Amino acid sequence: MAISVFDLFKIGVGPSSSHTVGPMRAAHDFVGELRERELLERVCRLEVQLFGSLSATGIGHATDRAVIMGLMGERPDRIDPAIIAPCIEELQKCGALRLDGRHSVPFLWARDMQLHTDILPHHPNAMRLIAHGHAGELYQNTYYSVGGGFVIDEAQAERGELDSDATVLPYDFQTAEELLRMCRESGLRISELMLENEKVWRSEAEVRAELCRTWQAMKACVAKGLEAEGVLPGGLNVRRRARSLHQRLLAAEESPSLIASTMSAMDWVNLYALAVNEENAAGGRMVTAPTNGAAGIIPAVLHYYMQFQPGACERDVVDFLLAAGAVGILCKKNASISGAEVGCQGEVGSACAMAAAGLAEVMGGSVGQVENAAEIGLEHNLGLTCDPVGGLVQVPCIERNAIASVKAINAAQMALRGDGEHFISLDKVIRTMRDTGADMQAKYKETSMGGLAVNAIEC
């Protein structure tokens, strides 16, 4: 299985990569399959069936809306988030869905949008789409949103495929140990080795340009988050904080004390993460990094570096994201980046490790130091549960990104003060994350049936 850095960093919409971006992609793919089979014009009814975590927290994560927009022909990387609410309102009012944006099909929300508590065999994030004609069922397929916006269908799941890309890479590493060995044998840094792999799909100029475009989308998300204010949607009445914090930081005077300077630095990192994740919670334009629920960490750390590191440039952006992508690929291949599968350690933990690796890379760390930074970042997120209050990506998700951003910087700093040698390898920590996730009770894995999600209501 070949995974590109652009599989991890996908431009989409909030609030969730696995519950919003993935289902919209799946529904869009389903429409394409109907079109290929020349069935689209024969559809007279559609059924949407959500299972497991997509059912349990799908309403709070906007899964239902995402599927509808995908059926209308929209893609998460191209859709204007502003059109979603009016389109859904019109559908619920008139009861007609424009399949592929052109073929009108009756759609009764109470009948055709079905939530099932069953967990299907291959993954807890499952959805089934069924198209009916006048004489009965025309076509159906089941899709699994396996984290970070990745989607596989029933046939791929049966074959055990996480992705259909079988591209042969020049440096096809499966473990961190292999990655380190390949770097040392080739004399390449981690970002350089990743660039060689990416050149299988795109030219070097295209890779750099696309990564810079990704960075621009991250910056735009931060900027929008710094401007917006008010209460986030969903009913928890969580107030946005990024705008007011930004204004206070801009007005603050320089302080000569070391502790004040340190706290000010953390304030800026917190600010960037809060801005991104508040925008995500509002359903805005996002970049999965590697998921939406953890989308604030990499932009926060990279934003901090680019603003405060003298001489920082776009080449650093490319190196940061490539090194971060290498760690994300290892987490996805050997464990999971899905909160529904392994808890929030797979989302925030992976993003923290990725950000730490990226920062160590652009700070001149050795191959061993970069791997050590990722190991520290992930190790100290092991066991992190995914229990969003009200099924919304707000509490504890928004603050959790800020905390993990600071943790990533500290992990990189600790690794850079060492020589790259350490007791526990990144491979062992990733394996532990996988095993911990397998042992974790389902109620702590994006179902909102345990942990803070329950105790917040009881209190």
N, C-alpha and C positions, 0 to 999 in steps of 0.2 A: 504493500500500500504506500503510495507516494502522497505526501502531504506538503502543500506549498504554504509559505508564510501568509499568502493571501487567502488561504482557507481559514486561517486563524483570525486575521484582521479583515473582517468584512464590514462594509458600510451597510447599515440597516436602520431599523427603528426600535425604540424601546417599547415595553420595558424589559423584555427577556429574549435572549438569543434562542434558547431551547423552546420557549413557550410562545414566542411571537415571530421571530425571524424564521425559525425552522418550519413551523406550521404554514406560514405564508409561502415559503418556498415549495413545500410539499403540495399545497393546493394549486399553486401555479404550475408545477410539474404535472399534476393530475389533469389539468386543463389541456396541457400540451399532449398528453397521452390520448385524451379524447379526440383532439384534433388530428393526431397521426392516424388514429383508427377510423377517422371520418364518422365519428359518432356525435360530435358536439351538437349539430343541428337537430339531432333526434332526442336529445335530453329533455324530459318534461318534469323531472323531479330530482332533487339532490338530497342526500342524507349526509350529515356530518356527525361522526361518532368519535368522541374524545374518551380516552382511557387513562387510568392510572393518575400520574401527576398532572397530565394535561387536563384531566377532568377536575382533580382536587383543587388546583390553584389556577385553572385556566381562565376563569372570569377575571380574577385580579391581575393576571398576567396578560390579559387581552388576547388569549388564544382564539376565542370565538370570533373576534373582530378580524384577527390576522387571517384566519382561514377564509372568511368571506372575501376579504380584499384580494387574496390569492386567487380565489375562484373568479373574481372579476377581472383577472388578468394582470394584477399589480405584482411587482417584485419588491422585496424589502430594500434593495439597493437603489431603486429608482422612484419609489412612491413618495409623494409629498405628504408628510404626516398630517398636514392641515386638512386633507380631504377625507380622512378616515371617519371622523365623527359624523360629518354630514351624510356620507354615503351609508353608514350604518343606520342613521336616523331615518333616511328615506326608505331603506329596505324594510325596516320594521314598520314603517307607516303604510307602505303600499303593498308589501308582501311579494315583491318581484325582484329577483336577482338577475343582473345582466352578466351571464356567464361569458367569460373571455371579453367582457366589455361590450358585447353585441347581441347575444342570444338571451332573450328574456325567459326566465324559468321561475315558476311559483316557488316561494320559499317562506314557509311559516316557521318562525323562530322556535316556538314552543314545541312543534312537532319534529322539525328537521335538524335542530341543533341539540344533540343528545349527549348527556354526560353519564358515563359509566364508571363505576368504582373498580371494575375488574382491572387487573394488571396483566397485560399480554406477555407472552414468554420472553421476547427478545430484549425489551427495554421498557422502563416505567413511563416513558414519554411516547405514547402511541396514539394514532388517529387513523380512522378508516373513512374513506370517502366512497360513496356509492351513487352512481348515476343510473336513473331509471328512465326507460322509454315507455311508450304506450302499452307495449306487450310484456313489460317486466324489466328486470335488471339488464342494463346494457354493459356496465363495466364497474369494477370496484378494485381498490388497492388499499393496502395498509402501509402506513409510513411510521417511521420511528425517528424522532428528533433527538439525536444522541449527544447533544451538547454543542455550544458554540455556533449554532446555526447549521451544523451538519445534519443531513437527512439521508436515510436509506429507506428503500421500500421492502416489501415482504420478501421478494426474491433474493435481494441482497442479504437480508437478515438471515434467511434460511441457509445461505452459503457462508455465513459468518463474516461477511464483508462489512467493514466500517465505511468504506469508500470504494468507488469503482475505478479510481485512477491507478492504473498499473504501469505508469511511466517508470522507465529505468533511470535512476539517478547516478551520477558519478560517485557520490558519497552517500550511500544508502545506509545510514546508521539506524540501528534499532534501540540502542542503549547509550547512556552517557559514556560508558567505558569505551564503546566503539567510536563515539564522536571524538573523545579525547585522543584516542589512538590515531584516528585518521588525521586529526589536526597536527599531531606531532610528526607523523610520517610525511605529511605533505608540506609541513611548514606554514600552513594556513591558520589564521585566527578563526574563531568560530563564525564570525560574521562573513569572512571571506569564503569559508567552506560553504556556508549557506547560500552565498551569492552564486557560487558555481552550480549548485543544485537548481537554483531558481532560473538560471540561464538555459535550462532544458526547455522551459515553457516560454520564456521571453528573452529578449536581448537585454544586455546589461543596462542600457539606457532606459529601456522600458521598465525594468525592475526598479531602478532608482526613481524614475518619474512616478510610478504607481505608489511606491512607498511614501514619497513626498506628498502625493495626493491624499493618501491615508492620513498622514500627519496633519495636513490642512483640514481634513474633516474632523480630526480630534480637536484641533485648535478652535474650529468653528463651534464645536459642541461646548467647549469650555467658555468661549466668549458669550454664547447664548445663555448658558447657565449663570454667568455673572450678571447678566442684564435682567433676567426674569425674577419676579417676586410673587408672593401670594401663597396660597395653599395648594398642595399637590392633590390631584384627583384621586378618588378611591374611597373616601369616607373616613380616613384616619385623622384628617385635619392636620397633617404634618406640614409645617411651614417651611418654605425655602429659606436657607440661611446664607447661601453663597454671596448674594448681592450685598447684604449688610456687612458681612465679614470683609468683603473686598473693600468697601468704602472705609471701614475702620482701619484696615491695613494701609490704605493709601494716605489716610490722615495721620497715622501714627508717626511720632518723631523717633529718630534714631536713638537708641539707648546704649550707653557705654558698657553696660554689664553683660557678662558672658551669658548668664542664664536668660536674660531678655533677648539677646541675639539668637540664641538657640531656639527659644520658643517662637520667635518671629519666623525663623526658617520653617519650623513645623507648621506654623499658621498658613504659610503660602502653599505648602504641599497639601495640607488639609483642604484649603480653599479650592484648588484645582480638582481634587477628587470629589468634593461635595458638588461642585458645579456640574461635573459630568453626570454624576448619579442622580442628582435632582432632575436634570434634563431627561435622563433615561426614564425615571419614574413618571415623568409627564408624557412619555411616548414620543419624544423628539428624535431627531436624527442622531444616530450613534455609530460607533465602530466597535464591533465585538472584539474583546481583547483579554482573554480569548472568548469571553461570554459577555452578555450585557450586564448581568448582575455584578460582574467584577470589572466592568468597563472603565472605571475611573482610575485604576491603579497605574497602569502603564502610561496613560496620558499625563497623570499628575507628576510622576517621577521624571518623565521626559520633558514635560513643560518646565519643571523646576530646573533641570539641567540646562535647557536651552536659554532660560532667562537669566540664570545666575552664573553660569560657567563662561569665563572670558574666552572668546574665540570660537564658541560653539557654532556649528554650521550644519547645513543640510546633509553633508556626508556623515555627520554624527547621528543624525536621525536614521539614516539608512542602516548604519552599523548597529545602532541600538535595537531597532526593530528586527533585524536579521538574527542577532544573538538571542533576543527574547523569543523569537519564533522557534529557534532550535529547541529551547526548553519546553515551549508549549507543545511541540511535536512529540517530545519524549513523554510528557504527561498524558497526552491523548493516546499514544500508541500503547503505553504500558500501564495505564490506570484509566482515568476518565476526567473530562472537564465538565461533566454534567452533575449539577447539584441534585438532580433526582436520582442519580445513580450512586454517588459517593458522598453526598453532602457538600457543604460549602467549601470544604478543603479542596475539592476539585475545581472550584471556580476562583474564589479569592486566594486560596493557597497556590494554585497554579499561576495566577496573575502576579502574585507577590514574587514568586520564584523567577518568573519571566522578567519582571521589572528590575529585580536585583541583578540578574545576569546582564541585561541590557546596559545598566548603569556601570557595572564593573567593566564591561567591554569598552565603553567610550571613555572611561577613566584610565584606560591603558592596562587593565588587568591581564594577567597571563591566562592561558587556557584553563589551567588548574584553578586559578582564582575566580574566574567566571563561573565555573562549575560549582565551586564552593559557595559562592554568593547565592546561586539558585538553590543549593541544598539547604542553606541556612533559612532562606525565605520560606521554603516549603515545609521544612521540619517543624517550624514553630507555628504552623497552621494545621498540623495534623489533628484530626478529630473534630474539626470545625463543622458544626451542624448547619443545615439549611432549614430554617423554621420561620419563614417570613410571616409577620403578623398580618392577618386579614388576607393572606394570599397575595399581598402587594409587595413589589420590590422597593420597599421604603425602610421599614424597621425590621431588622437591624442593618439592612443591606447598605444604605447610604453611608452611615458612619463607619461601617466595617471596611469600606473601600479606603477611607481616609486613614484609618489605623494601619491597614496593610501597606499603604503607600509609604508611610514613615518607616514601617518595619522593613520594607524592601531597601530603602536607603541605608538603614542601619546594617542590614545583611551584607550589602555591597561594601560598606565601610569596614566591617569586621573581616571580610574576605581579603580586601586589599591590604589590610594590615598584617595578613599572614602570608605564607609562602605557597598556598595552594594545597598543601597537605592537610588532610583532616580525617577524623576517625570514621565518620559515617558518609558513605558515598551518596550522590544524588539518586543513583539507581535504587539503592536500598530504601531511601525515603519515598520515592515514587511507588515502589512495591508495597511499602507500609501503608501509603495512602489508599492503594487499591484494596488491600486486605482489611483496613479499618472501615472503608466504605462498605465492603461486603458484610462485615459484622454489625454495622450500624443499623439500628431499628428503622423501619420504613417511615415512622412518624417524624423522624429527624431529617428526612431527605425530601425537601420541597413538597411536602404534603400539607403543611400548616396544621398538622394534627398533634404536634408535641412541642416541647421547649417553650421559647418565648411566645410563639403564636398562641399557645394555650394560656400560659401564665399571665400574659399581658391582659387578656380578656378577664381572667378570674380575679385579677387585682383591681 
